[in-house]
Amino acid sequence: MSSIAQKMNARLKRKIRVRKKIQGSSECPRLNVFKSSRHMYAQLIDDVTGSTLVSAATVMNDVSAGLKYTGNLEAAAKVGAAIAQMAKEKGIQKVVFDRGGFLYHGRVKALADAARENGLSF
């Protein structure tokens, strides 16, 4: 097995382990984070109904406006601020954080910190 496959397999194992412990509802949705090498994605998910309430990503024009590159800490912080702003507009203040198997470090941490600074509590 190649090292890339091993890394992906380890992340998927962490994802399953994390997901077993948390579940979102309409009052307290799950803030799901996904990152690729070029982009960051965040969603607020109601697991009871299986629906996405709010989403933000660096592929959206209003989020990526003014960014030189969308795969860095600055872009992640902008996604965190955007998801918090959209959640506030929907009346959501409290969420459960789902790091999606990624380590709570770097871009994932920057997104979480920006979401907290802009009004989400978790």
N, CA, C and O atoms as a GROMACS GRO file, in nm:
protein
  488
    1MET      N    1   0.085  -0.119   0.000
    1MET     CA    2   0.000   0.000   0.000
    1MET      C    3   0.089   0.124   0.000
    1MET      O    4   0.185   0.132   0.077
    2SER      N    5   0.058   0.219  -0.086
    2SER     CA    6   0.139   0.340  -0.095
    2SER      C    7   0.117   0.429   0.027
    2SER      O    8   0.022   0.410   0.103
    3SER      N    9   0.205   0.525   0.044
    3SER     CA   10   0.194   0.612   0.161
    3SER      C   11   0.070   0.702   0.151
    3SER      O   12   0.011   0.737   0.253
    4ILE      N   13   0.032   0.740   0.029
    4ILE     CA   14  -0.089   0.822   0.011
    4ILE      C   15  -0.213   0.743   0.052
    4ILE      O   16  -0.301   0.796   0.119
    5ALA      N   17  -0.218   0.617   0.012
    5ALA     CA   18  -0.332   0.533   0.049
    5ALA      C   19  -0.336   0.510   0.200
    5ALA      O   20  -0.443   0.507   0.259
    6GLN      N   21  -0.221   0.496   0.262
    6GLN     CA   22  -0.215   0.478   0.406
    6GLN      C   23  -0.265   0.603   0.479
    6GLN      O   24  -0.338   0.592   0.577
    7LYS      N   25  -0.225   0.721   0.430
    7LYS     CA   26  -0.271   0.846   0.492
    7LYS      C   27  -0.422   0.860   0.480
    7LYS      O   28  -0.489   0.898   0.576
    8MET      N   29  -0.475   0.831   0.362
    8MET     CA   30  -0.618   0.844   0.341
    8MET      C   31  -0.695   0.743   0.426
    8MET      O   32  -0.800   0.775   0.482
    9ASN      N   33  -0.643   0.623   0.437
    9ASN     CA   34  -0.707   0.520   0.518
    9ASN      C   35  -0.708   0.562   0.666
    9ASN      O   36  -0.808   0.542   0.735
   10ALA      N   37  -0.598   0.619   0.714
   10ALA     CA   38  -0.592   0.666   0.852
   10ALA      C   39  -0.691   0.779   0.876
   10ALA      O   40  -0.756   0.783   0.981
   11ARG      N   41  -0.704   0.872   0.780
   11ARG     CA   42  -0.799   0.982   0.794
   11ARG      C   43  -0.941   0.931   0.797
   11ARG      O   44  -1.023   0.979   0.876
   12LEU      N   45  -0.973   0.834   0.712
   12LEU     CA   46  -1.108   0.780   0.711
   12LEU      C   47  -1.141   0.706   0.840
   12LEU      O   48  -1.255   0.711   0.888
   13LYS      N   49  -1.042   0.638   0.898
   13LYS     CA   50  -1.063   0.573   1.029
   13LYS      C   51  -1.092   0.678   1.137
   13LYS      O   52  -1.182   0.660   1.218
   14ARG      N   53  -1.014   0.787   1.137
   14ARG     CA   54  -1.037   0.895   1.233
   14ARG      C   55  -1.174   0.957   1.212
   14ARG      O   56  -1.243   0.989   1.309
   15LYS      N   57  -1.215   0.973   1.087
   15LYS     CA   58  -1.344   1.031   1.055
   15LYS      C   59  -1.457   0.948   1.114
   15LYS      O   60  -1.550   1.003   1.173
   16ILE      N   61  -1.450   0.817   1.097
   16ILE     CA   62  -1.552   0.728   1.152
   16ILE      C   63  -1.554   0.735   1.304
   16ILE      O   64  -1.660   0.737   1.365
   17ARG      N   65  -1.435   0.738   1.365
   17ARG     CA   66  -1.425   0.743   1.510
   17ARG      C   67  -1.484   0.873   1.565
   17ARG      O   68  -1.553   0.872   1.667
   18VAL      N   69  -1.456   0.984   1.497
   18VAL     CA   70  -1.510   1.114   1.540
   18VAL      C   71  -1.660   1.118   1.520
   18VAL      O   72  -1.733   1.166   1.608
   19ARG      N   73  -1.708   1.070   1.406
   19ARG     CA   74  -1.850   1.078   1.370
   19ARG      C   75  -1.938   0.994   1.463
   19ARG      O   76  -2.055   1.026   1.482
   20LYS      N   77  -1.882   0.887   1.521
   20LYS     CA   78  -1.961   0.805   1.614
   20LYS      C   79  -2.002   0.884   1.738
   20LYS      O   80  -2.105   0.856   1.799
   21LYS      N   81  -1.920   0.982   1.775
   21LYS     CA   82  -1.941   1.052   1.901
   21LYS      C   83  -2.029   1.176   1.889
   21LYS      O   84  -2.079   1.225   1.990
   22ILE      N   85  -2.048   1.229   1.769
   22ILE     CA   86  -2.122   1.354   1.754
   22ILE      C   87  -2.238   1.338   1.656
   22ILE      O   88  -2.232   1.257   1.563
   23GLN      N   89  -2.342   1.415   1.680
   23GLN     CA   90  -2.456   1.417   1.590
   23GLN      C   91  -2.520   1.555   1.599
   23GLN      O   92  -2.535   1.610   1.708
   24GLY      N   93  -2.556   1.610   1.485
   24GLY     CA   94  -2.616   1.743   1.480
   24GLY      C   95  -2.766   1.735   1.474
   24GLY      O   96  -2.823   1.636   1.427
   25SER      N   97  -2.831   1.839   1.522
   25SER     CA   98  -2.977   1.850   1.515
   25SER      C   99  -3.010   1.988   1.460
   25SER      O  100  -2.920   2.067   1.430
   26SER      N  101  -3.138   2.018   1.446
   26SER     CA  102  -3.174   2.149   1.392
   26SER      C  103  -3.140   2.260   1.491
   26SER      O  104  -3.109   2.372   1.448
   27GLU      N  105  -3.144   2.233   1.622
   27GLU     CA  106  -3.109   2.334   1.722
   27GLU      C  107  -2.958   2.349   1.733
   27GLU      O  108  -2.907   2.460   1.753
   28CYS      N  109  -2.886   2.239   1.720
   28CYS     CA  110  -2.740   2.239   1.733
   28CYS      C  111  -2.681   2.155   1.620
   28CYS      O  112  -2.648   2.038   1.640
   29PRO      N  113  -2.668   2.213   1.499
   29PRO     CA  114  -2.620   2.135   1.385
   29PRO      C  115  -2.471   2.102   1.394
   29PRO      O  116  -2.398   2.157   1.476
   30ARG      N  117  -2.430   2.012   1.307
   30ARG     CA  118  -2.290   1.968   1.300
   30ARG      C  119  -2.217   2.056   1.199
   30ARG      O  120  -2.260   2.067   1.084
   31LEU      N  121  -2.108   2.118   1.242
   31LEU     CA  122  -2.022   2.197   1.153
   31LEU      C  123  -1.918   2.103   1.094
   31LEU      O  124  -1.818   2.071   1.159
   32ASN      N  125  -1.942   2.060   0.972
   32ASN     CA  126  -1.854   1.966   0.904
   32ASN      C  127  -1.750   2.042   0.823
   32ASN      O  128  -1.783   2.139   0.754
   33VAL      N  129  -1.624   1.999   0.830
   33VAL     CA  130  -1.514   2.063   0.761
   33VAL      C  131  -1.449   1.963   0.666
   33VAL      O  132  -1.424   1.849   0.703
   34PHE      N  133  -1.422   2.008   0.544
   34PHE     CA  134  -1.344   1.928   0.450
   34PHE      C  135  -1.242   2.019   0.386
   34PHE      O  136  -1.270   2.134   0.354
   35LYS      N  137  -1.121   1.966   0.369
   35LYS     CA  138  -1.018   2.045   0.304
   35LYS      C  139  -0.952   1.961   0.195
   35LYS      O  140  -0.931   1.840   0.211
   36SER      N  141  -0.921   2.026   0.087
   36SER     CA  142  -0.839   1.965  -0.017
   36SER      C  143  -0.712   2.049  -0.026
   36SER      O  144  -0.695   2.143   0.051
   37SER      N  145  -0.626   2.016  -0.117
   37SER     CA  146  -0.503   2.094  -0.127
   37SER      C  147  -0.530   2.236  -0.174
   37SER      O  148  -0.452   2.327  -0.145
   38ARG      N  149  -0.639   2.258  -0.246
   38ARG     CA  150  -0.668   2.391  -0.300
   38ARG      C  151  -0.784   2.464  -0.234
   38ARG      O  152  -0.791   2.587  -0.243
   39HIS      N  153  -0.875   2.394  -0.168
   39HIS     CA  154  -0.996   2.458  -0.118
   39HIS      C  155  -1.033   2.411   0.022
   39HIS      O  156  -0.987   2.307   0.069
   40MET      N  157  -1.119   2.490   0.088
   40MET     CA  158  -1.178   2.457   0.217
   40MET      C  159  -1.329   2.462   0.204
   40MET      O  160  -1.383   2.550   0.136
   41TYR      N  161  -1.396   2.369   0.267
   41TYR     CA  162  -1.541   2.361   0.262
   41TYR      C  163  -1.593   2.346   0.404
   41TYR      O  164  -1.531   2.279   0.486
   42ALA      N  165  -1.707   2.409   0.434
   42ALA     CA  166  -1.771   2.396   0.564
   42ALA      C  167  -1.922   2.389   0.543
   42ALA      O  168  -1.977   2.462   0.460
   43GLN      N  169  -1.987   2.302   0.619
   43GLN     CA  170  -2.132   2.286   0.611
   43GLN      C  171  -2.190   2.276   0.750
   43GLN      O  172  -2.127   2.222   0.841
   44LEU      N  173  -2.310   2.328   0.768
   44LEU     CA  174  -2.388   2.302   0.889
   44LEU      C  175  -2.493   2.200   0.851
   44LEU      O  176  -2.576   2.225   0.764
   45ILE      N  177  -2.489   2.084   0.917
   45ILE     CA  178  -2.573   1.970   0.878
   45ILE      C  179  -2.665   1.931   0.993
   45ILE      O  180  -2.622   1.919   1.108
   46ASP      N  181  -2.792   1.912   0.961
   46ASP     CA  182  -2.891   1.857   1.054
   46ASP      C  183  -2.896   1.707   1.027
   46ASP      O  184  -2.952   1.664   0.926
   47ASP      N  185  -2.839   1.626   1.116
   47ASP     CA  186  -2.833   1.481   1.095
   47ASP      C  187  -2.967   1.412   1.113
   47ASP      O  188  -2.986   1.302   1.062
   48VAL      N  189  -3.060   1.474   1.183
   48VAL     CA  190  -3.191   1.414   1.204
   48VAL      C  191  -3.267   1.406   1.071
   48VAL      O  192  -3.323   1.302   1.038
   49THR      N  193  -3.267   1.517   0.996
   49THR     CA  194  -3.335   1.519   0.867
   49THR      C  195  -3.241   1.486   0.751
   49THR      O  196  -3.286   1.460   0.640
   50GLY      N  197  -3.110   1.488   0.777
   50GLY     CA  198  -3.013   1.460   0.672
   50GLY      C  199  -3.001   1.573   0.571
   50GLY      O  200  -2.979   1.548   0.452
   51SER      N  201  -3.014   1.696   0.617
   51SER     CA  202  -3.010   1.809   0.525
   51SER      C  203  -2.900   1.908   0.564
   51SER      O  204  -2.865   1.922   0.681
   52THR      N  205  -2.849   1.976   0.463
   52THR     CA  206  -2.750   2.081   0.484
   52THR      C  207  -2.825   2.212   0.504
   52THR      O  208  -2.906   2.252   0.420
   53LEU      N  209  -2.797   2.279   0.615
   53LEU     CA  210  -2.864   2.404   0.646
   53LEU      C  211  -2.793   2.523   0.582
   53LEU      O  212  -2.857   2.611   0.526
   54VAL      N  213  -2.661   2.524   0.592
   54VAL     CA  214  -2.580   2.634   0.541
   54VAL      C  215  -2.447   2.576   0.493
   54VAL      O  216  -2.396   2.481   0.552
   55SER      N  217  -2.392   2.633   0.388
   55SER     CA  218  -2.260   2.590   0.344
   55SER      C  219  -2.179   2.708   0.296
   55SER      O  220  -2.234   2.806   0.245
   56ALA      N  221  -2.047   2.699   0.312
   56ALA     CA  222  -1.955   2.801   0.263
   56ALA      C  223  -1.828   2.730   0.217
   56ALA      O  224  -1.789   2.628   0.274
   57ALA      N  225  -1.766   2.784   0.115
   57ALA     CA  226  -1.643   2.723   0.062
   57ALA      C  227  -1.563   2.828  -0.013
   57ALA      O  228  -1.616   2.933  -0.050
   58THR      N  229  -1.437   2.798  -0.034
   58THR     CA  230  -1.352   2.890  -0.108
   58THR      C  231  -1.384   2.888  -0.257
   58THR      O  232  -1.334   2.974  -0.330
   59VAL      N  233  -1.465   2.795  -0.304
   59VAL     CA  234  -1.505   2.796  -0.445
   59VAL      C  235  -1.616   2.896  -0.472
   59VAL      O  236  -1.647   2.925  -0.587
   60MET      N  237  -1.677   2.950  -0.367
   60MET     CA  238  -1.781   3.051  -0.382
   60MET      C  239  -1.715   3.186  -0.411
   60MET      O  240  -1.614   3.221  -0.349
   61ASN      N  241  -1.773   3.262  -0.503
   61ASN     CA  242  -1.712   3.388  -0.545
   61ASN      C  243  -1.705   3.491  -0.433
   61ASN      O  244  -1.605   3.563  -0.423
   62ASP      N  245  -1.809   3.500  -0.348
   62ASP     CA  246  -1.808   3.601  -0.243
   62ASP      C  247  -1.706   3.568  -0.134
   62ASP      O  248  -1.658   3.658  -0.066
   63VAL      N  249  -1.672   3.440  -0.116
   63VAL     CA  250  -1.572   3.401  -0.016
   63VAL      C  251  -1.431   3.418  -0.072
   63VAL      O  252  -1.342   3.466  -0.001
   64SER      N  253  -1.410   3.379  -0.196
   64SER     CA  254  -1.275   3.383  -0.253
   64SER      C  255  -1.236   3.519  -0.308
   64SER      O  256  -1.123   3.537  -0.354
   65ALA      N  257  -1.327   3.614  -0.305
   65ALA     CA  258  -1.295   3.748  -0.356
   65ALA      C  259  -1.183   3.810  -0.273
   65ALA      O  260  -1.191   3.815  -0.150
   66GLY      N  261  -1.081   3.857  -0.340
   66GLY     CA  262  -0.970   3.922  -0.270
   66GLY      C  263  -0.863   3.827  -0.221
   66GLY      O  264  -0.764   3.872  -0.165
   67LEU      N  265  -0.881   3.697  -0.241
   67LEU     CA  266  -0.780   3.600  -0.199
   67LEU      C  267  -0.685   3.571  -0.314
   67LEU      O  268  -0.727   3.554  -0.428
   68LYS      N  269  -0.557   3.565  -0.282
   68LYS     CA  270  -0.458   3.532  -0.383
   68LYS      C  271  -0.456   3.381  -0.407
   68LYS      O  272  -0.440   3.336  -0.521
   69TYR      N  273  -0.472   3.303  -0.300
   69TYR     CA  274  -0.469   3.157  -0.306
   69TYR      C  275  -0.575   3.104  -0.210
   69TYR      O  276  -0.592   3.160  -0.102
   70THR      N  277  -0.646   2.998  -0.247
   70THR     CA  278  -0.758   2.951  -0.166
   70THR      C  279  -0.724   2.831  -0.078
   70THR      O  280  -0.814   2.776  -0.014
   71GLY      N  281  -0.599   2.790  -0.073
   71GLY     CA  282  -0.563   2.674   0.008
   71GLY      C  283  -0.472   2.709   0.124
   71GLY      O  284  -0.384   2.630   0.159
   72ASN      N  285  -0.491   2.826   0.186
   72ASN     CA  286  -0.404   2.865   0.296
   72ASN      C  287  -0.486   2.906   0.419
   72ASN      O  288  -0.609   2.898   0.419
   73LEU      N  289  -0.417   2.950   0.524
   73LEU     CA  290  -0.483   2.987   0.650
   73LEU      C  291  -0.578   3.105   0.633
   73LEU      O  292  -0.686   3.107   0.692
   74GLU      N  293  -0.539   3.202   0.552
   74GLU     CA  294  -0.624   3.318   0.530
   74GLU      C  295  -0.758   3.279   0.467
   74GLU      O  296  -0.863   3.329   0.506
   75ALA      N  297  -0.753   3.188   0.371
   75ALA     CA  298  -0.875   3.141   0.305
   75ALA      C  299  -0.961   3.062   0.403
   75ALA      O  300  -1.084   3.075   0.402
   76ALA      N  301  -0.898   2.980   0.486
   76ALA     CA  302  -0.973   2.901   0.584
   76ALA      C  303  -1.044   2.992   0.683
   76ALA      O  304  -1.158   2.967   0.720
   77ALA      N  305  -0.976   3.096   0.726
   77ALA     CA  306  -1.037   3.191   0.820
   77ALA      C  307  -1.156   3.263   0.755
   77ALA      O  308  -1.256   3.290   0.821
   78LYS      N  309  -1.143   3.293   0.628
   78LYS     CA  310  -1.253   3.359   0.557
   78LYS      C  311  -1.375   3.267   0.545
   78LYS      O  312  -1.488   3.314   0.554
   79VAL      N  313  -1.351   3.137   0.524
   79VAL     CA  314  -1.462   3.041   0.519
   79VAL      C  315  -1.528   3.031   0.657
   79VAL      O  316  -1.651   3.025   0.666
   80GLY      N  317  -1.448   3.028   0.763
   80GLY     CA  318  -1.503   3.023   0.898
   80GLY      C  319  -1.589   3.143   0.930
   80GLY      O  320  -1.695   3.130   0.991
   81ALA      N  321  -1.543   3.261   0.889
   81ALA     CA  322  -1.622   3.383   0.912
   81ALA      C  323  -1.751   3.381   0.830
   81ALA      O  324  -1.856   3.424   0.877
   82ALA      N  325  -1.742   3.330   0.708
   82ALA     CA  326  -1.860   3.326   0.621
   82ALA      C  327  -1.964   3.228   0.674
   82ALA      O  328  -2.084   3.259   0.673
   83ILE      N  329  -1.922   3.112   0.721
   83ILE     CA  330  -2.017   3.012   0.772
   83ILE      C  331  -2.083   3.065   0.899
   83ILE      O  332  -2.201   3.041   0.922
   84ALA      N  333  -2.006   3.136   0.983
   84ALA     CA  334  -2.064   3.192   1.104
   84ALA      C  335  -2.166   3.300   1.072
   84ALA      O  336  -2.271   3.308   1.136
   85GLN      N  337  -2.136   3.383   0.973
   85GLN     CA  338  -2.228   3.489   0.932
   85GLN      C  339  -2.358   3.430   0.876
   85GLN      O  340  -2.467   3.477   0.909
   86MET      N  341  -2.346   3.328   0.792
   86MET     CA  342  -2.465   3.264   0.735
   86MET      C  343  -2.547   3.194   0.842
   86MET      O  344  -2.670   3.194   0.837
   87ALA      N  345  -2.479   3.134   0.940
   87ALA     CA  346  -2.550   3.068   1.050
   87ALA      C  347  -2.625   3.169   1.134
   87ALA      O  348  -2.737   3.144   1.178
   88LYS      N  349  -2.562   3.285   1.158
   88LYS     CA  350  -2.628   3.390   1.235
   88LYS      C  351  -2.756   3.437   1.166
   88LYS      O  352  -2.856   3.464   1.232
   89GLU      N  353  -2.750   3.447   1.033
   89GLU     CA  354  -2.868   3.489   0.958
   89GLU      C  355  -2.981   3.387   0.968
   89GLU      O  356  -3.098   3.424   0.960
   90LYS      N  357  -2.948   3.260   0.986
   90LYS     CA  358  -3.048   3.154   1.001
   90LYS      C  359  -3.090   3.136   1.147
   90LYS      O  360  -3.179   3.055   1.176
   91GLY      N  361  -3.027   3.210   1.238
   91GLY     CA  362  -3.062   3.200   1.380
   91GLY      C  363  -2.991   3.088   1.452
   91GLY      O  364  -3.038   3.043   1.557
   92ILE      N  365  -2.880   3.041   1.400
   92ILE     CA  366  -2.803   2.932   1.462
   92ILE      C  367  -2.684   2.993   1.533
   92ILE      O  368  -2.606   3.068   1.475
   93GLN      N  369  -2.670   2.958   1.662
   93GLN     CA  370  -2.558   3.011   1.740
   93GLN      C  371  -2.469   2.901   1.795
   93GLN      O  372  -2.349   2.922   1.814
   94LYS      N  373  -2.526   2.784   1.820
   94LYS     CA  374  -2.450   2.675   1.881
   94LYS      C  375  -2.440   2.560   1.782
   94LYS      O  376  -2.539   2.520   1.720
   95VAL      N  377  -2.318   2.506   1.766
   95VAL     CA  378  -2.294   2.395   1.674
   95VAL      C  379  -2.205   2.291   1.741
   95VAL      O  380  -2.145   2.316   1.846
   96VAL      N  381  -2.197   2.174   1.678
   96VAL     CA  382  -2.105   2.069   1.718
   96VAL      C  383  -1.999   2.061   1.610
   96VAL      O  384  -2.033   2.051   1.493
   97PHE      N  385  -1.872   2.066   1.646
   97PHE     CA  386  -1.764   2.072   1.547
   97PHE      C  387  -1.722   1.932   1.504
   97PHE      O  388  -1.692   1.847   1.587
   98ASP      N  389  -1.722   1.910   1.373
   98ASP     CA  390  -1.680   1.783   1.314
   98ASP      C  391  -1.561   1.812   1.224
   98ASP      O  392  -1.576   1.868   1.116
   99ARG      N  393  -1.443   1.773   1.269
   99ARG     CA  394  -1.322   1.801   1.193
   99ARG      C  395  -1.301   1.704   1.078
   99ARG      O  396  -1.206   1.719   1.002
  100GLY      N  397  -1.387   1.605   1.064
  100GLY     CA  398  -1.386   1.517   0.949
  100GLY      C  399  -1.264   1.427   0.939
  100GLY      O  400  -1.227   1.388   0.828
  101GLY      N  401  -1.202   1.393   1.048
  101GLY     CA  402  -1.084   1.307   1.045
  101GLY      C  403  -0.954   1.383   1.028
  101GLY      O  404  -0.847   1.324   1.038
  102PHE      N  405  -0.963   1.513   1.002
  102PHE     CA  406  -0.842   1.594   0.990
  102PHE      C  407  -0.795   1.633   1.129
  102PHE      O  408  -0.876   1.647   1.221
  103LEU      N  409  -0.665   1.650   1.145
  103LEU     CA  410  -0.611   1.693   1.273
  103LEU      C  411  -0.653   1.837   1.300
  103LEU      O  412  -0.660   1.918   1.208
  104TYR      N  413  -0.680   1.869   1.426
  104TYR     CA  414  -0.719   2.005   1.464
  104TYR      C  415  -0.593   2.090   1.469
  104TYR      O  416  -0.537   2.115   1.575
  105HIS      N  417  -0.550   2.133   1.351
  105HIS     CA  418  -0.424   2.205   1.338
  105HIS      C  419  -0.426   2.276   1.204
  105HIS      O  420  -0.489   2.229   1.109
  106GLY      N  421  -0.359   2.388   1.194
  106GLY     CA  422  -0.346   2.456   1.066
  106GLY      C  423  -0.476   2.514   1.016
  106GLY      O  424  -0.539   2.594   1.085
  107ARG      N  425  -0.517   2.474   0.893
  107ARG     CA  426  -0.635   2.533   0.829
  107ARG      C  427  -0.764   2.498   0.901
  107ARG      O  428  -0.855   2.580   0.906
  108VAL      N  429  -0.772   2.377   0.957
  108VAL     CA  430  -0.894   2.338   1.031
  108VAL      C  431  -0.908   2.424   1.156
  108VAL      O  432  -1.018   2.470   1.187
  109LYS      N  433  -0.798   2.446   1.226
  109LYS     CA  434  -0.800   2.530   1.345
  109LYS      C  435  -0.831   2.676   1.309
  109LYS      O  436  -0.904   2.743   1.382
  110ALA      N  437  -0.777   2.725   1.199
  110ALA     CA  438  -0.803   2.863   1.156
  110ALA      C  439  -0.950   2.883   1.124
  110ALA      O  440  -1.008   2.985   1.160
  111LEU      N  441  -1.012   2.785   1.058
  111LEU     CA  442  -1.155   2.792   1.028
  111LEU      C  443  -1.236   2.794   1.156
  111LEU      O  444  -1.329   2.874   1.170
  112ALA      N  445  -1.202   2.707   1.250
  112ALA     CA  446  -1.276   2.699   1.377
  112ALA      C  447  -1.262   2.828   1.457
  112ALA      O  448  -1.360   2.878   1.512
  113ASP      N  449  -1.141   2.881   1.465
  113ASP     CA  450  -1.119   3.005   1.540
  113ASP      C  451  -1.196   3.122   1.480
  113ASP      O  452  -1.254   3.203   1.553
  114ALA      N  453  -1.197   3.131   1.346
  114ALA     CA  454  -1.270   3.239   1.281
  114ALA      C  455  -1.421   3.225   1.302
  114ALA      O  456  -1.491   3.325   1.318
  115ALA      N  457  -1.470   3.103   1.302
  115ALA     CA  458  -1.613   3.081   1.327
  115ALA      C  459  -1.649   3.122   1.469
  115ALA      O  460  -1.754   3.181   1.493
  116ARG      N  461  -1.562   3.090   1.564
  116ARG     CA  462  -1.587   3.130   1.704
  116ARG      C  463  -1.584   3.281   1.719
  116ARG      O  464  -1.670   3.338   1.786
  117GLU      N  465  -1.487   3.347   1.656
  117GLU     CA  466  -1.476   3.492   1.666
  117GLU      C  467  -1.596   3.563   1.608
  117GLU      O  468  -1.628   3.675   1.648
  118ASN      N  469  -1.663   3.500   1.513
  118ASN     CA  470  -1.778   3.561   1.446
  118ASN      C  471  -1.912   3.516   1.501
  118ASN      O  472  -2.014   3.536   1.436
  119GLY      N  473  -1.913   3.453   1.619
  119GLY     CA  474  -2.039   3.430   1.687
  119GLY      C  475  -2.085   3.287   1.706
  119GLY      O  476  -2.182   3.266   1.779
  120LEU      N  477  -2.020   3.188   1.646
  120LEU     CA  478  -2.061   3.049   1.670
  120LEU      C  479  -1.997   3.000   1.799
  120LEU      O  480  -1.884   3.036   1.830
  121SER      N  481  -2.069   2.919   1.873
  121SER     CA  482  -2.012   2.862   1.994
  121SER      C  483  -2.010   2.710   1.983
  121SER      O  484  -2.110   2.647   1.950
  122PHE      N  485  -1.893   2.655   2.011
  122PHE     CA  486  -1.874   2.509   2.015
  122PHE      C  487  -1.751   2.477   2.096
  122PHE      O  488  -1.716   2.360   2.112
   0.00000   0.00000   0.00000
